[in-house]
């Protein structure tokens, strides 16, 4: 008898939970990858990154230096500014970065940023 009561209570609660779950929740968990190209002092920099749940990681290189940046995004409806800190090889040390990503379409976003090691960069990414 208690199993029947428990099942009878769980089923409506599960249905209510599904009905009240926001549609964007799944897209917040799926990473948003991007590629980035830029430069500083005549050197070309390239990077790839991904963002999920308001945090991002970008791996980039310029000249002989390679590094990783950890980014924090402020997720607004269309525009997402970010700041970050990274660590680079070849005696470049700590890098600081900031920028903005803007939704161009439902599936495409563009961005612009600055990294103290890699310079000014442009970004192109996709949303799943």
SVG drawing of the C-alpha trace seen along z (x, -y; Angstrom):
<svg xmlns="http://www.w3.org/2000/svg" viewBox="-2 -46 63 48">
<polyline fill="none" stroke="black" stroke-width="0.4" points="0.0,0.0 2.8,-2.5 4.5,-1.8 1.3,-2.7 1.0,-5.9 4.6,-6.8 4.3,-6.3 1.1,-8.2 2.8,-11.2 6.0,-11.1 4.4,-11.0 2.5,-14.3 5.6,-16.0 7.8,-14.8 5.3,-16.1 5.2,-19.4 8.9,-19.6 9.1,-19.0 6.4,-21.6 8.2,-24.3 11.7,-23.7 12.8,-26.6 13.5,-25.8 16.9,-27.4 18.3,-25.1 19.6,-22.6 21.3,-25.2 23.1,-26.6 24.7,-23.2 25.8,-22.6 29.1,-24.3 29.3,-27.2 32.6,-26.8 34.4,-29.5 37.6,-30.2 39.5,-33.4 42.1,-35.2 44.0,-38.3 47.4,-39.8 49.8,-42.0 53.0,-43.7 52.8,-42.1 52.4,-38.5 49.3,-36.6 47.4,-34.8 44.9,-32.0 42.8,-30.4 39.8,-28.1 37.5,-28.3 34.2,-27.0 31.7,-28.4 29.1,-26.8 27.3,-27.7 28.8,-31.2 32.4,-30.0 34.7,-29.6 38.1,-28.3 40.3,-29.5 43.5,-27.9 45.6,-30.2 49.0,-30.7 51.1,-33.6 54.6,-33.3 56.2,-30.6 53.9,-31.1 50.9,-28.9 48.5,-29.4 45.2,-28.8 42.7,-31.5 39.8,-30.9 36.9,-33.3 33.9,-34.5 30.9,-35.6 28.0,-37.8 25.2,-36.1 22.7,-38.7 20.0,-38.1 21.9,-39.1 25.3,-40.4 27.8,-38.6 30.8,-40.6 33.6,-38.6 36.8,-38.9 39.5,-36.4 43.0,-35.4 45.4,-33.0 48.9,-31.5 51.2,-31.5 54.5,-29.7 57.8,-31.1 58.2,-33.6 55.0,-35.5 53.5,-34.7 50.1,-35.8 47.6,-37.3 44.5,-39.3 41.7,-39.4 38.3,-40.9 35.8,-41.2 32.2,-40.7 30.3,-38.1 27.1,-39.0 24.4,-36.7 24.2,-37.3 21.6,-34.7 20.0,-31.8 23.0,-29.6 25.9,-32.0 27.7,-34.5 30.5,-37.0 32.9,-38.6 35.8,-40.9 38.3,-40.8 41.7,-41.8 44.3,-39.6 47.4,-41.1 49.6,-38.4 47.7,-37.7 46.4,-41.2 43.1,-42.2 41.1,-39.3 37.9,-38.6 35.7,-35.6 33.3,-33.5 31.3,-30.7 28.2,-28.5 25.4,-27.8 23.8,-24.4"/>
</svg>
